[in-house]
Amino acid sequence: MNAHVHLELPGCASRSGAGFLPWLRSWRDAPGPLAIPSLAAAQANARAIAAFGTAAVIDVGNLDVGGAAMMEA
């Protein structure tokens, strides 16, 4: 279970596998604007987390697309 997700944000996956705090710091310290939310990103992220075995999420996204994206995944 992932208890706090923003499925609509692209490029949020941890590439290092270092854990949550290093991931959060990388977002805080990143130059430039944050990712632009989209339905396509929600669908891609839902497929990715389903492939890793996540069975339940609490999506707190701003576009109200997470539920539909998870149902499709």
N, C-alpha and C positions, 0 to 999 in steps of 0.2 A: 504494500500500500504506500502511496505517495500522498501525503496529507496536505500539500500546498503546491499546486502547479499553475503555470501560466502556459497552457498548451499553445496559445496563439502567438507566442514569441519565438521567432526563428533563431537558431544559433545558440541555444541555451544549454545544450548538452555538455557535460564535462568531458573534455578530451583527455585529461590527465589521470582521472580516476583517483585524485588526491583527496576527495571528500568535499563536504558542503562548504566549510569555511574558506578554503582556498578558491573554490569556484565563486563564492560570493565576492571575495576580494578582487578576483579577476574582473568581475562585472563593475564593481565600484571603481576600480582603477583604470578601466578601459578608456582610451581616448575616443572622442567622437560620440555621436548620438547612439542611444540604445536601439535595438532592433525594432522594426515596424511590424506590429501585429497583423496577422492575416488568417483567414480560414485555411489556406493551403498549408501554412506552418502548423496550425492545430492538427490537421489531418496527418501530416508527416510525423509530428511529435507523438501523436497517439499511436501510430503504427510502430514507432521505435520503442516506446515504453511497453507496449503490449508484447513485442518481440522479446523483450528482456524479462517478461514474466510478471509485470505489474498487473494486478487484477482489479485494483480499485484506486481511484484518485479523487481528490477534492480540487476541482478546477476553480481558481479564483480569477480567471481571466476577465478582461473588459469587453470582449466581443460576444459573449454568450454562444460560443461555438464548440466548446470543449465536450459537452455531452454528446452532441451529434458525432463529433470526430471520434470519440471513444467507442460509440456504438458501431461505427463503420470499421474500426480497427479489429 
